[in-house]
Amino acid sequence: MGPGLTRALRLLGLLETGRRIELGRRMREPHALPDAVILGAQKSGTSSLHYYLVQHPQVIAPLRKEVHYFDVGYQHGEAWYRAHFGRRGQPGLNIDSSPYYLFHPAVPGRLHALLAPARAGADVGMLSDAGCPGVADPGATLVAAAHAQGLRVVPLVGPSSLLLALMASGMNGQRFAFHGYLPAKPDARAAAARALEARSRADHAAQLFIETPYRTVAMLDTLAATLAPATRLCVAADLTLPTESVAVHSAREWRRRDVACYARQPAIFIIDLASEPSSNGSMIICTSPN
């Protein structure tokens, strides 16, 4: 180990020691719970959202960016958790965000305990770092717990990528079903795609599903190779962003297209055999934010 690395590790150790001393001091003071908890996911923009929020003058930055209380730090107790945020009564909003909250199996139950303020009459909000809260999102568990305790649940108006994609696809908005994520393994993914194609034909309904951005191209390749040539497929990518695009083609046409441009783009996929166009051509609909 070189002298430079040794000094760097020693400095990091001193910083961590200082943080622990500060945390211990703050645990003896009355501190608030966060006003918002971001259910983060790895490589999904949790850190970027955190940095954007703490730049606002009315947002109080936590003692550390990722507190990790509800996943790996729960054994430290609520006083330890509170110590990361502003003092009780201090003007401003406190936020918590950790990229493992979306995956850890114990997080929903632990967040359940945060409903105590709501039972006492306070307002509690839920914010997802991407997508629509409660839809293909573990926040649904917290919402279900709120209903079970007789609490009033108020959905706030905001964009839903599923409905935006369906609106711009020209596909069946009267009968449709959402299936979340398809299997990640290629063979299982192809089998699931064939099953959704058959269901669209049998039910005369559009079939919606999603995929993680780093598998968008793999999903498109599977769909183009698996679906019947005439089956229509919509790909709605980067919705509400300047790079937004909505494309509708037959599987035959998708096979001829270079889909590399969709790499790492979040996308909604729609299969619909019930509303086939009268012509044999292709259609592209591109929209942009106002």
N, C-alpha and C positions, 0 to 999 in steps of 0.2 A: 504494500500500500504506500503510495507516494505521499510526500509531505503536504501537497496541495489538497489531496483527498482527505487526509487526516484532519487538516484545518477545517475543511468544509463540513465534515461529520461532527467535529467538535462544536462548530457554530450552530449546526442544526440541533445538536443536543442541548445547547444553551437556550436556543429559542423555544424548544419544547419544554424545558424546565421552567422558563419564564411564563409560558402559557399555562402550565399546571399551577404555578403559584397564583397567577391572576385568576384562574378558574376557582381555586380554593377560596380566595378572598371574595369573589362574587357570589359563591354559594352561601355565604353568610348574610347576603343582602336580598331584599325582595325583588325578584326579577319576573318578567312576564313570560307567558307561553307565546309561541309564534302566532301571528295573525293568519299566516298562510303557510302550508306545507306543500312543497313541490314534490310530486311522486316522480322522481327522476329515473332515467334509464341510461345505461352505458352507451356512449357515443350517440346520444339523441339530442344534444343541445342543452343539457341541464346546466353546465357551467356557463354557457353563453347567456342563458336566461337569468342566471344568478347575477352575473356581472352587469347586465343591462338594468336589472331591478335596483341593485344597490347604488347605482349612479343617481337615482332619484333622491332629491333632498328630503323627502318624507319617509324614506325607507332606512331602517336601522340595520346595518350590516352585522351579522352574527360574529362571535369571537373567532370562529373559523368557518371557511366556506362550506365544508361538508361536515355536519355534526354527527351524522350516522347514529343517532339515538335509537331510532325504531328498528334498525337492523342489527348492528353489532355492538351498540353502546347502551342497550336497554338496562343492563344490570347496574349501571351507575345511578339510576334513580332520577326522579323528576327534578329534584333540586339541581343536580348536575346539568340536566337538559336546560332548565330555565336560566342557568348562569351564563349560557352562551348568548342570551338576548338582552334587550334593553331593560332598564329598571322599570318596575311596575309604576304606571302613571306617566312614564316618559312619552312625550308626543312622538308619533311616528308609527310605522308598521314594521313588525318583525317578521322575517321569513326564514324558513328552513328548507334546504334542498340537499338531497343526497342521491347519487346515481344508482344506488342499489335498492332504493325503496320500491321500485317497480317489481323486483324479482324475489325479494326475501319473503318466504311464506308466512312469517310471523307478523309482518308489517300491518296488514289489515286489522288483526285483532288488537294490536297495540294502539293503533290509531283510534280504535273504538273507544278507548278510555278518554280520548280528547273530546268526546261528546258531552262530558260532564258540564262544561260551560253552557252548552246549548240547552241541556236540561234545566239549567238555572236561569234561562231566559236570554242568554247572550247569543249573538249571531255567529255562526261558524261557516266559513267558506271553504270550498275545495277547488283547487286549481291544478290542472294537469299541464306538464311542460310541453306536450304535443298532443294534438287530437282533441276530441270532445270528451270532457270528463264523464266517466261512468260508462262510456261506449267503447268496447274492446279495451277496457281500462280497469285496473284493480280497485279504483275508487268506488265501483258499484257495490263492493262489500260494505264500505262505510255508509253509503246511501241506504242500503238495505237495513243496516243496523239502526239508522236514524228513524226509518219507518217503523221498525219493530218497537222502538221506544216512544212512538207516538209523536215524534217531532215533525214539524212542518218542513218540507223540502221544496225549495223554490229554484227551478232551473232558470239560468240567466240566458238571455238571447246572445247567440254568437254563431260563427260559422261551423258547420259540420261537413267534413270532407266527403262523407258518404252521400249526403243529399246534394252537395254541390256537384259531385261527379255524376250523379243520376240526372240532375237537372240539365247538365251540359251534354249528356250522352245521346239524348233522343231515344233512349230505351224505355222499357215498360216501367213507368212510375206509379202505375196502379197496383201491380202485383210484383213484389220483389222480396228477396231474403238476403240477409247479411250473415256471412259465415266466419268472420274473423280471419285468422291465419290458416293457410293450408299447411300440410306437413312439409318439413324442410328437406327430407331425403327425396332424391329425384324420382324413384319408382312410386313412392307413396304420393308424392305431389302430382304425378301424372294420373294416377288412379283417382285422386280426389277431383282433378279437373274433368275427367271423363264423367264422374258421377254428377258433378254440377251441371255439365252439359245435358246429361240425360234428364236431370230434374227440371232444367229450364224448359226442355221440350215437353215433358209430361205435365208440368204445372202451369205452362204459359206464363212464366215469371222470370224476371231478371235476377241473376245471381251475383251478389257483390262479395268481394273478399279483398284482403290486404296482404302485404308482405313487407318485411323489414327492408330499408333502402338498399342495403348491400346485397340483397338477393333479388332485386327488381329485374335485372337482366336475365338471371337464371330462370325466374318465373316466366318471363316473356318467351324465352326460348322453349321452355316446356310447353306452354300453352300453344304456341305456333306449331309445334311438332305433334301435339297430342289431339287438339280439337279437330273436328271435321272441317274440311276446307271452306265450306260456306258459313260456318258459325261466326257470328259477329262478336268481336271483342273490343271493349272500350278500355283505354288506359288513360287515366286522369292523374297527371303528375305535377308535383310542386304547386298544388292548388293555393291560391291567394298570394303567390309570390310573383315577382316580375317574370320568372322563367316558366310560369304556369303553361301547361298545354293539355288539351283533351283531344285524343285521336280515336277514331272508330274505323276499324277495318275488318275484313274477313280474315280468318286464320290463314287462308291462302296468301293474302296480301301481306300479312305480318311476316310470313316466312321469307318474303323477298326484301324486307326492310332491314336496315342496319339499326339495331336497337341499342347500340353502345351509348347513345346519347342519354339513355335513361339510367346509366350507372349511378348508384347511390342517391337516386331521387325517390322520395316517398311517393307511393302511387296507390290508387284505387283501381281494381280490376272489375269489369262487369261483363258477364256472359249473358246474352239474350237471344234466344231463338224465336221469341214470340212476336218480335216487331221488325222482321227483316224488310229492308227497303225493296222497292219494286225494281230498281235498276241494279246492275252488276258492278257499279262503280264503288269507289271508296269515298269516305267523308272525313274531313278534319275540321274540328271546331277549336279555335284558339280564343281564349278569353283573357282579359287582363284586369287587375284591380282598378277601381275608379281613382 
